[in-house]
């Protein structure tokens, strides 16, 4: 069986350990592993190459993806998807493994329905916004990058009487902001999923300043697009000099954490163990187990933030 892997959408740390495991475990099982470079764009352009264990030596600790990634606009055009299909046929590829997010899986689903190209999807994105799934490859490293950044910002914040507003990535999903605010002792956490109350926060902050509070750490999700406003709010309403830090793409990089490397290997194992008996599935991680799901089931559900985590963060949102 010839199996090709590609990485699609925003790269995330842990993709390389997954690629390494894919090659090694495929060879172990007697499958022929292939790389598709540059994601769906590369599939359209026929950038397909047989992979060997020599290609994946020394990549386990590296962030990013050695086979690169892309966000393909051409994929929306059936003519290009046909080209992609012909490229796969010319290389006799039997099944595609895609590492990516919701958008990438939908792209694959269309492809499967049109050309009957079998696939397995593995969730990978720092956003952690896939329904019926609790962990996507890249999330743990991103959380650790944010932790490190907040620790460093706290050094300067605590040396001045200032408020620091830190913007995390995640598109419309507040997972990174929520988890980071709780894990790193922030005073404020604003995310798109939960209505917040600045008046309540103000009352509490003014009281705390009276009691001796000297600085603030606020974590704001990029999806809200209010980072600058919150910085100004601290100045006008709280009377604190403030600075905004947009963490940006550093959250996508960094050496994959131990958890990331282990989970990446497990995702690949589950995918390859099922390519013959149970293909065309997304491998999800849910309730501490790996569960194969139909894309339909995922598409028709909405991701939910962890309720206990939301409970822990309520007072950081001004919810009393
Ligand atoms: O989906 C991953 C992600 O990093 C989002 O958190 C962010 O909004 C987006 O990608 C940034 O996209 P780009 O790398 O294309 O600027």
Boltz pocket constraint, residues with backbone or C-beta under 6 A from the ligand:
constraints:
  - pocket:
      binder: B
      contacts: [[A, 10], [A, 11], [A, 125], [A, 126], [A, 127], [A, 169], [A, 170], [A, 171], [A, 222], [A, 252]]
      max_distance: 6.0
